[in-house]
């Protein structure tokens, strides 16, 4: 029996996806034949008033409404199935809908509530979207490779079991790129996932299906993964919240990827959401299940959000360091403006201290992490691509074939670069410790920077196939620091003009500078990133909550 051509497999994948969407009832409306660049308003024109209201409700409010019997899980699930199917037609972000599974689950939850007059768990009736390579039993698990199309999940991923036990509904799976190693979402199975705010721009990646879906309110809470920015890039590009937790806090058993078992740069799983409270709900729910009892690599400590991590001892100020540029690639004017506007607001708050953060060898940090991504010389990735005869996507070529740091490493090479990683981490810790102003009676440092406020990328969402500088996100993967991305504003051509006379620092910077033509980015979301020290995840989210309330963020309504 001959092996099917990759084009035939891709056709099968897309027909399978389209058939899953066709099984939603009532049928999902057709979109206009000629779409505008900004499609975020189209769902409001095509869905019912009830569907719009439900899908525009945040995760935490939906859980409350279903848990108190104000909405049925079936009604909520139907609304999100229809909006997710519509999102696929607008941004190409879905690999399949799960209408039968989802509605059977919703009915079970409704029957449970009717019988016991209480929710089954903290996520009772909440629809959650899932990135495709997070395994679901008996469903495809291709991780963006055509040659893996026939692979099926043998069990649900550990994190999905926890969320299921908490009462959620899984109803949609989302796109990812070839190799899972793009800051965009482009594969030969499904094509390109685009940005709902501007279809000429990328949704980001590798969790770009999640970013686009949540941006279009086809989901209010979703699951992504991150090894170099794959949660934060799509969150930033699409104007939603996304959190990269410190490694070994959330369970990862059951996902599909090449190079499984590599420990040089540890990938993590985490949430994307329409709200910061949705992020916190996700983290608290998963960690409350004590996943370390099943997945022994995880660290056994609870989610600590019952007390403040910011203003103790009494009278302490929140000390925020501002990283304006990594001194490798300067951010585009909209990003710098957003940073400047927030800083001005924060400076007026008595309980906040603002200082500048001097980047420490961020270009060398990229050399380290890029040397550790593919210790087999990308053999595993290359074989997975070449096995089907599918062509290499442009950003697969960029991150592997055109990457000077991709080499086969001997054991000694792995030791060397792992040692460089640890030396760099120590140096960065020293830099952070040196921000302290005093020591207490016990000799502990006080007055250190609490969090770093910085760009989430070298610009807003770039044009397709242009996401080539990872440094604003991969920096924190190398250091294993928790980082949350959040929406701030939108590109304004009048305010965000080209920086005339700018002299680029290097070729990467020149590429990024020449890319920026304000009119091409009009209306794109501007997002920023807040970073904390390792295992200070709760502190980072608390700091963002404070900053949001103090500065009135976001300044534009991103969620229609």
C-alpha positions in Angstrom: 0.0 0.0 0.0 1.5 3.3 -1.1 2.0 6.2 1.4 -0.4 9.1 0.6 1.0 12.3 -0.7 1.3 15.0 2.0 -1.3 17.1 0.1 -3.8 14.2 0.4 -3.2 14.0 4.1 -3.7 17.8 4.5 -6.9 17.6 2.5 -8.1 14.8 4.8 -7.2 16.9 7.9 -9.1 19.9 6.6 -12.1 17.8 5.6 -12.2 16.2 9.0 -12.1 19.6 10.7 -14.8 21.0 8.4 -17.1 18.0 9.0 -16.8 18.6 12.8 -17.9 22.2 12.4 -20.8 21.1 10.1 -22.1 18.9 13.0 -22.9 21.9 15.2 -26.6 22.8 15.3 -28.1 25.2 14.4 -25.6 25.6 11.5 -22.9 28.1 12.0 -23.5 31.2 9.9 -21.6 31.8 6.7 -19.1 34.8 6.9 -19.0 37.5 4.2 -17.2 36.3 1.0 -14.8 39.3 1.2 -13.5 39.7 4.8 -12.2 43.0 6.2 -8.7 43.1 7.7 -10.3 43.4 11.2 -12.8 40.6 11.7 -13.2 40.9 15.5 -16.6 42.6 15.1 -18.2 40.0 12.7 -19.4 37.5 15.4 -21.6 40.2 16.9 -23.3 40.6 13.5 -24.0 36.8 13.0 -24.7 35.3 16.5 -27.8 35.6 18.7 -27.9 38.1 21.5 -27.7 35.3 24.1 -24.8 33.7 22.3 -22.9 37.0 22.3 -23.6 37.7 25.9 -22.5 34.3 27.0 -19.3 34.2 24.9 -18.3 37.7 26.0 -18.5 36.7 29.7 -15.2 36.0 31.5 -14.3 32.5 32.7 -14.8 33.4 36.4 -18.2 34.9 35.8 -19.3 32.0 33.6 -18.4 29.5 36.3 -20.4 31.5 38.9 -23.4 31.7 36.6 -23.5 28.0 35.8 -22.6 27.0 39.4 -25.6 29.0 40.7 -28.0 27.7 38.1 -28.3 30.9 36.2 -27.1 29.3 33.0 -27.0 25.6 32.0 -23.8 24.0 30.9 -25.6 22.9 27.7 -26.5 26.5 26.7 -23.0 27.8 27.4 -21.4 24.9 25.5 -23.6 25.4 22.5 -22.8 29.1 22.4 -19.0 28.5 22.5 -19.2 25.7 19.9 -20.9 28.1 17.5 -18.6 31.0 18.1 -15.5 28.8 17.8 -16.8 27.5 14.5 -17.3 31.0 13.4 -13.8 31.9 14.6 -12.4 29.2 12.3 -14.0 30.8 9.3 -12.5 34.2 10.2 -8.9 33.3 11.4 -8.2 29.6 10.6 -7.5 28.7 14.2 -9.3 25.3 14.8 -8.2 21.7 14.1 -11.6 20.2 15.2 -14.7 20.9 17.2 -16.0 18.2 19.5 -19.8 18.8 19.5 -20.9 15.3 20.5 -18.4 14.9 23.3 -18.9 18.4 24.6 -22.7 18.3 24.6 -22.7 14.9 26.3 -20.4 16.3 29.0 -22.6 19.4 29.4 -25.7 17.3 29.8 -24.0 15.2 32.4 -23.1 18.3 34.3 -26.6 19.7 34.1 -28.1 16.5 35.3 -25.6 16.4 38.2 -26.6 20.0 39.2 -30.3 19.1 38.9 -29.8 16.1 41.2 -27.4 17.4 43.8 -28.1 21.2 43.6 -24.4 22.0 43.6 -21.5 22.2 41.1 -19.3 19.2 40.6 -16.2 21.3 41.0 -14.6 24.7 40.7 -14.9 24.8 36.9 -18.4 23.4 36.7 -19.7 23.8 33.1 -16.8 26.0 31.9 -15.8 25.4 28.2 -12.0 25.2 27.8 -10.1 25.1 24.5 -7.1 22.9 24.0 -4.0 23.2 21.8 -3.9 20.2 19.6 -0.6 18.6 20.8 -2.0 18.3 24.3 -3.2 14.7 24.1 -6.9 13.7 24.2 -7.7 10.0 24.2 -8.6 8.5 20.8 -8.2 11.8 19.0 -5.4 12.9 16.6 -2.0 14.0 18.0 -0.1 15.4 15.1 1.9 18.3 16.7 1.9 20.1 13.4 3.6 17.3 11.4 1.9 15.8 8.3 3.7 12.5 9.0 2.1 12.3 12.5 -1.5 12.8 11.2 -2.5 9.2 12.0 -1.1 9.3 15.6 -3.8 9.0 18.2 -3.8 9.9 21.9 -3.8 6.8 24.1 -5.0 8.7 27.1 -6.0 12.2 28.2 -3.1 14.4 29.2 -2.6 14.7 33.0 -3.7 18.4 33.0 -6.9 17.6 31.1 -7.8 14.9 33.7 -7.5 17.5 36.4 -9.6 20.1 34.6 -12.2 17.4 33.8 -12.4 16.4 37.4 -12.9 20.1 38.2 -16.0 20.2 36.0 -14.9 21.7 32.7 -16.0 20.9 29.1 -13.6 20.3 26.3 -15.1 21.4 23.0 -12.5 22.6 20.6 -8.8 21.9 19.6 -6.6 24.6 18.1 -3.9 25.0 15.5 -0.1 25.0 16.0 2.8 25.4 13.6 5.0 22.8 11.9 7.8 21.9 14.4 6.0 23.8 17.3 9.0 26.0 17.1 7.6 29.2 15.4 6.4 32.4 17.0 3.7 32.1 14.4 1.2 29.4 13.5 1.7 27.9 10.0 1.5 24.3 9.0 1.0 22.2 5.9 -1.9 20.5 7.5 -4.1 23.5 8.1 -2.3 26.5 6.5 -1.8 29.9 8.3 -3.6 31.1 11.4 -4.1 34.9 11.0 -4.6 37.7 13.5 -8.2 38.6 13.9 -7.4 42.3 14.4 -5.5 42.4 11.1 -5.5 39.4 8.8 -2.3 40.5 7.2 -0.5 40.0 10.5 0.3 36.8 12.4 -1.6 35.5 15.4 1.7 34.5 16.9 2.7 31.0 18.0 3.1 28.4 18.6 -0.2 28.5 20.5 -1.5 30.8 17.8 -4.8 28.9 17.4 -5.5 29.6 21.0 -4.6 33.3 20.7 -6.8 33.9 17.7 -9.7 31.8 19.1 -9.7 33.6 22.4 -9.3 37.0 20.7 -12.5 36.3 18.8 -14.2 35.1 22.0 -14.5 31.6 20.7 -13.0 30.7 24.0 -12.6 32.5 27.3 -9.9 30.1 28.7 -7.5 27.9 26.8 -4.4 25.7 27.2 -1.1 26.6 25.5 2.5 25.5 25.8 5.7 27.6 25.9 9.4 26.9 25.3 10.4 30.2 23.8 7.3 32.4 23.9 4.6 30.1 22.6 2.0 31.3 25.1 3.1 34.9 25.4 3.6 35.6 21.6 0.0 34.8 20.6 -1.4 36.4 23.7 0.5 39.6 22.9 -0.4 39.6 19.2 -4.0 38.9 19.8 -4.6 41.2 22.8 -5.4 38.5 25.5 -3.8 37.4 28.8 -1.2 34.6 28.7 0.9 33.2 31.5 4.2 31.2 31.4 4.6 29.7 34.8 7.9 28.6 36.3 8.8 25.0 35.2 7.6 22.0 37.2 4.5 23.7 38.6 2.0 22.4 36.1 1.7 18.9 34.8 2.9 18.2 31.2 2.5 14.4 30.9 0.6 13.4 27.8 1.6 16.0 25.2 3.2 15.2 21.8 6.4 16.8 20.6 9.8 15.9 19.2 12.8 15.6 21.6 10.6 14.5 24.5 12.9 14.0 27.5 15.2 16.8 26.7 15.9 18.8 29.9 18.2 21.6 28.7 15.3 24.1 28.1 12.2 22.8 29.8 8.9 23.6 28.1 5.9 24.5 30.2 2.1 24.4 29.9 -0.1 27.3 30.8 -3.3 29.3 30.3 -4.5 32.0 27.9 -7.6 33.9 28.8 -9.8 36.9 28.2 -9.2 38.0 31.8 -6.5 38.0 34.4 -8.9 36.3 36.8 -9.3 33.5 34.3 -5.5 32.9 34.5 -5.6 32.8 38.3 -8.6 30.4 38.3 -6.7 28.0 36.0 -3.5 28.0 38.1 -5.3 27.7 41.4 -7.5 24.8 40.2 -4.7 22.8 38.6 -2.3 23.1 41.5 -5.0 22.5 44.1 -5.3 19.0 42.6 -1.7 18.2 43.9 -0.5 17.0 40.5 2.9 16.2 42.0 1.3 13.1 43.5 1.0 11.7 40.0 3.8 13.5 38.1 6.8 13.2 40.4 8.9 15.8 38.6 6.6 18.5 39.8 7.3 20.6 42.9 5.0 19.9 45.8 3.9 23.3 46.9 0.4 24.9 46.8 -0.9 28.0 45.0 -0.4 30.7 47.6 -2.8 33.6 46.8 -4.3 34.0 50.2 -1.9 36.7 51.3 -0.1 39.6 49.6 3.3 39.0 48.1 3.9 42.7 47.4 3.6 44.9 50.4 5.2 43.0 53.2 6.8 44.2 55.5 4.3 47.0 56.1 5.2 50.2 54.3 7.2 48.4 51.6 6.7 49.8 48.1 6.2 47.8 44.9 9.5 48.2 43.1 9.1 47.8 39.3 12.0 47.8 37.0 11.5 48.9 33.4 13.3 47.1 30.6 12.8 49.6 27.6 15.0 47.5 25.2 17.0 44.4 25.3 19.8 46.3 23.4 19.7 43.7 20.6 16.4 44.7 18.8 14.8 47.9 19.7 10.9 47.7 20.1 8.7 49.5 17.6 7.3 52.9 18.6 3.8 51.6 19.7 5.5 49.3 22.3 7.7 52.1 23.6 4.7 54.4 23.8 2.7 51.9 25.8 5.5 51.4 28.2 6.0 55.1 28.6 2.3 55.7 29.3 2.1 53.1 31.9 5.3 54.3 33.6 4.0 57.8 33.8 0.8 56.5 35.5 2.7 54.3 37.9 5.1 57.1 38.9 2.2 59.1 40.4 1.3 56.2 42.8 2.9 56.7 46.2 3.3 52.9 46.9 5.2 52.3 43.7 8.9 52.8 43.0 10.1 52.9 39.3 13.7 52.1 38.3 15.3 51.2 35.0 16.5 47.7 34.3 19.8 47.3 32.5 19.7 44.2 30.2 22.5 41.8 30.8 24.0 40.2 27.7 20.6 39.3 26.1 22.2 38.5 22.8 24.4 35.9 24.5 21.3 34.6 26.2 19.9 33.9 22.8 23.1 32.1 21.8 22.8 29.9 24.8 19.1 29.0 24.4 19.4 28.5 20.7 22.3 26.2 21.2 20.2 24.1 23.7 17.0 23.9 21.7 18.1 21.2 19.3 20.9 19.2 20.9 20.5 16.5 18.3 21.2 19.0 15.5 17.4 19.0 14.9 17.5 15.5 13.6 14.2 14.6 15.3 12.4 17.6 13.9 13.9 17.2 10.4 12.9 13.5 10.3 9.3 14.3 11.4 9.0 16.9 8.6 10.8 14.9 5.8 9.0 11.6 6.5 5.9 12.8 4.6 7.6 14.8 1.9 5.9 18.0 3.1 7.8 21.2 2.4 9.5 23.1 5.1 7.6 26.2 6.2 9.6 29.5 6.1 10.0 29.8 9.8 10.9 26.1 10.2 13.8 26.8 7.8 14.6 30.0 9.8 14.8 28.4 13.3 16.6 25.2 12.1 18.4 25.4 8.8 19.3 29.1 8.9 20.1 29.0 12.7 23.9 29.1 13.2 23.5 27.6 16.7 21.8 24.4 15.6 24.5 21.7 15.7 24.8 18.1 16.8 26.1 18.1 20.3 28.3 15.5 21.9 27.7 14.8 25.6 30.6 17.2 26.3 28.9 19.9 24.2 25.7 19.4 26.2 27.5 19.7 29.4 29.3 22.9 28.2 26.1 24.7 27.1 24.2 23.6 30.2 27.0 25.0 32.2 26.7 28.3 30.3 23.0 28.3 31.0 23.7 27.9 34.8 26.4 30.5 34.8 24.1 33.0 33.0 21.3 32.3 35.5 23.7 32.9 38.4 24.8 36.2 36.9 21.2 37.4 36.4 20.4 36.5 39.9 23.3 38.5 41.1 22.1 41.4 39.0 18.7 41.2 40.6 20.1 40.9 44.1 22.1 44.0 43.5 18.9 46.0 43.3 18.5 45.6 47.0 18.9 48.7 49.1 19.5 47.2 52.5 19.6 44.0 54.7 17.3 43.3 57.6 18.4 42.1 61.0 18.5 38.5 59.7 20.8 39.5 56.9 18.1 39.1 54.2 18.2 41.5 51.3 15.4 44.1 51.2 14.3 46.7 48.7 15.0 44.5 45.7 13.1 44.9 42.4 9.8 42.9 42.6 9.0 42.6 38.9 10.3 43.6 35.5 7.9 45.4 33.1 9.1 44.9 29.6 8.0 44.4 25.9 6.4 41.1 25.0 8.2 41.3 21.6 10.1 43.7 19.3 6.8 45.1 18.1 3.1 44.3 17.8 2.0 41.3 15.7 4.3 41.3 12.7 3.4 40.4 9.1 3.3 36.7 8.3 6.6 34.9 8.3 8.4 37.8 9.9 8.6 36.7 13.6 12.4 36.3 13.8 13.5 37.8 17.1 12.5 35.6 20.1 14.6 37.4 22.6 11.8 39.3 24.5 10.2 36.0 25.4 12.9 33.3 25.2 15.0 35.3 27.6 12.7 34.3 30.4 12.5 30.7 29.3 16.3 30.5 29.6 16.1 32.0 33.1 12.9 30.0 33.9 11.2 33.1 35.2 7.4 33.3 35.3 6.0 35.9 32.9 2.5 37.2 32.1 1.4 39.1 29.0 -1.4 41.6 29.1 -3.2 44.0 26.7 -2.5 47.7 26.9 -3.6 49.6 23.9 -3.9 49.6 20.1 -1.6 50.9 17.4 -2.4 54.5 16.5 -0.9 55.8 13.3 -1.0 59.4 14.5 0.9 58.6 17.7 3.1 55.8 16.5 5.1 57.2 13.7 8.4 55.9 12.3 11.5 56.9 14.3 13.3 59.0 11.7 17.1 58.8 11.5 17.4 55.7 13.6 20.7 53.8 13.2 20.3 50.0 13.7 22.4 48.2 16.3 22.9 45.1 14.1 21.3 43.1 11.3 18.4 41.8 13.4 17.6 45.3 14.6 17.8 46.6 11.0 15.3 43.9 9.9 12.9 44.8 12.7 13.2 48.6 12.1 12.6 48.3 8.3 9.5 46.2 9.0 7.7 49.0 10.8 5.3 50.9 8.5 2.7 52.4 10.8 -0.2 52.0 8.4 0.4 48.2 8.1 -0.1 47.8 11.9 -3.1 50.2 12.4 -5.3 48.9 15.2 -3.1 46.0 16.2 -3.1 45.2 19.9 -0.2 46.5 21.9 0.7 44.2 24.8 3.4 44.2 27.5 5.0 41.6 29.8 5.5 41.4 33.5 8.3 39.1 34.8 9.2 37.8 38.2 11.9 35.7 39.8 11.7 31.9 39.7 8.8 30.4 41.6 7.3 33.8 42.3 4.4 33.1 40.0 1.7 34.3 42.5 3.6 37.5 43.0 3.7 38.3 39.3 0.0 37.9 38.9 -0.7 39.9 42.0 1.6 42.7 40.7 -0.2 42.7 37.4 -3.6 43.0 39.2 -2.3 46.0 41.1 -0.9 47.6 38.0 -4.1 47.0 36.1 -6.2 48.6 38.8 -3.8 51.5 39.3 -3.4 52.4 35.6 -6.8 51.5 34.2 -5.6 48.8 31.8 -6.3 48.0 29.1 -7.0 51.4 27.7 -9.0 50.0 24.7 -11.7 47.4 24.7 -10.1 44.3 23.1 -12.9 41.8 23.7 -15.9 42.4 21.5 
